[in-house]
Amino acid sequence: MRAVLSAALFACTTLPAAADPVVVELFTSQGCSACPPADEMLGELADRDDVIALSLHVDYWDWIGWADTFAEPAYVDRQRAYAAVAGSSVVYTPHFVVGGVDQVAGPSGMALAELVMKHADRTGDVLRPASDGTRAVTAGPSDASGVLILATYRPTSSVHILRGENAGHDMTYHNIVESWSVLQEWDGSETTVSVPEPEDGLAQAVLAQELVDGKPGPIVGALRLD
């Protein structure tokens, strides 16, 4: 029922064609019984051109008995950094972060849809394909500054979970981040950065993100690469 409700909700919140994609990050775990509805919501968002939806799997549920096959400690670090910027030391799953700023605890479709619409007005023409037709991205000029990030992700993958809170279930995940790296620091001036080709079956997105005391802040630009 939650998936049906969220699908209807997201269908009513399509962004204007001219808007840059809104970045939605989901911190999730294969070992978390509360996560499947949020994973489904991320899958619905992953089908939209106006959103870059990314699933970052964390490992702090592994102690229950099932080691998440996609988890990376670096994603826990990123989640903790977001929490610190918000003035908290607590992390949890599922946990959505929209535009690098706003956070949603749990699979709340209404709250998530409202934040996606809110951030549609904040994105601008910060990132664009390089004009020479190479696999490169041009950033700026912009009043913002921070880092240019390359997220490489697998569009979909299914996992049969043997132990833990979701034992016995076949789960399908979407836009699973397999690597997350800083291409370069960015001072807001116009710059072009080359992007390496992904391995077969993987997709990529480049994000321009401000930093708050060295921690992740607002995402001011995003570009999905073909």
N, C-alpha and C positions, 0 to 999 in steps of 0.2 A: 504493500500500500504506500509506503514512504516513497518508493521509487516512482510509482505512478504520479503521486502528488508533486514530486520535485520535477518530473518531466514536464508536467503541465505548467508548472510555475516558470521554469526556464524558457519554455516555448513562448511565454508572454513577455520576456525581457530581452529580446534580441536587440543588440546595440546598433546604432547607425553604421552604415557601411563604411563611412569615412573614418570612424574611430579606430585608434590603435587597439590591439588586443589587450585585454585586462589579464594580468597574471594571477592565477589562483594556485597556491601551493597547499597540498594536503599532506600533513604528517600523519602517517598511518602505520599499522602493523598487522601482519598475518596472524599474530597471536592475540589480537584484541577483539573480543566479542561485540563491542560497540561499533567497530569500524566498518563492517560490510555496507550499511546504508550510506555512509559517507563515501566509500569507494564507488558505489553505484552513482552517486551524484557527480563525482569527479568524472566518471565515464561519460555521463550525459554532457558535461561541460566540454570534455575532450572532443566531442563531435562538432563543436561550434567554431566557426572561423573567427569570431570576435573575442575569443577567450583562449589563452594559453594555459592549459590545466596541467599541473605537474604533481606527480605522486612521489613523495620522499618517505621511504620506509625507515623506521627507527628500530633499534635493537633492545630497548629496555624491557620489552615483554618476553624476551627469549628465555628468561629464567623459568617461565611457567612450563616449558617442556618442548617448545617448538621454536627453532631458530629461523627467523624470517630470512627467506632466501634472497631478498633484495636489499636488506638493511645495510647501512653504512654508518659508522660512528660520526662521520662528518655531518650527516643530516641531523643527528641529535644535537651536535654543536650549533648548527644553524638554528634549530628550534629553540635551544636555550638562549641564544643571542636575541632572537625575537622576543622571548619572554622577558629578558633583562631590559630591553628597550621599553617594554610596556610596564616595567616596574615590578616584575614578578620573578620568583625563583622556581616556579612550578611549571612542569610540562605534562602533557596528557595527550591521549589519542581518543578519537580523531580530533584534529586541530587544523582548521583552515586559516590561511593567511592570504588576504586579498590586497594586491597592489603593494605588498611589502609593509603595509601599515595596519590594516584592520584585521581583527581576529575573531573567529567563530569557534566556540567549543561545541563539539558534538555535531550530529547530522541535521542541522537546522536549515531546511531548504529556503524558507522565507528570509531568514537573516542573510544567508549567502547570496540570494538573488538581489536583495536590496543593496548589498555592498558591491556587487558586480556593476549594477547600474550607477552607483555613486562614483565608482572609479572610471567609468566610461568617459566622464567629463574631464578627468585629470590627465589623460594620456595625450601626447602630442607627437609631432614628427621628429622624434629624437634619433631614432634608428631607421636606416633604410639600406636597401641593397646598394653595393658599390656601383658606380656609374659605368665602370669598365667591363661589367659582365662577368667578372671573376667571382670565386666563392669568397667574398669579403663583405664586410658590413661597415658603413660609414655612420659615425655618431656625431651629433652636434652640428653647428654650434648651439650651446644651451647655457642657461644660467645655472643649471644643475651640474654636479660633479660627483664622482664616486668611483665605481668600478664597472667594467664591461664583463659580463659573465656568459659563459657558454654552458648550456644545459643540454646534455645528450640523453635521450630517453628512448625506451622501447614502447611502441604504440599500444601493445596489448600482450598479455601473457596470462596463462591459467596455471594454477597451482593446486594440487591435491594435498590438503593439510592433514597430517596424521596425528598430531598431538596438540595440546593446548586448548584454549577456549573454543577454537573453531574446528576441532578435530572431526574428521570425517567429511568435511565440506570441500567441494571444488570451487575455488574462488577465482574470479577473473579480475585482473587489475589493468589499469589504463595509464599510459604516459608515465611509465615507471622510470624515474631518473636513474641512469647507470653511471653517469659522471657529471661532476659539477666543478667547473674550474674558472678561475679569473683569467680572462684574456689579457687584460691590462688595466692599470689604474687610468682614470680619466678626469681631466680638469675642466671639462665642459667645452673645450675648443674642438673644432672639427678635426676628426681623425678617422682613418680607415684601418681596420684590422682584418687580417686574413683569418679564415676559419677552416680548420682541417676537415677533410671528408670524414663522415661517420662510417662505421662498419656497416655491412649489409644488414638491413632490417631495422636500423636505428634512425631516429629523427633528431633534429636539433632546433634550439631556439637561443637567441642572444638577448640578454636583458641588460639594461642600463639601470644601475641601482645606486642610490645615494647611501652614504654611511653615516651613522649616528654614533659618535665616539668609537669608531672602528667597527661597529656592529651594523647589520643590515637594516636599511631604512626604506624610504619610498622607492618603488620601482617606477622610473620616469619614462621608460621606453622599452618596447619589446618587439621582437621580429622573429617570426617563424621562418625557418629555412626549408626550402624544398629538398 
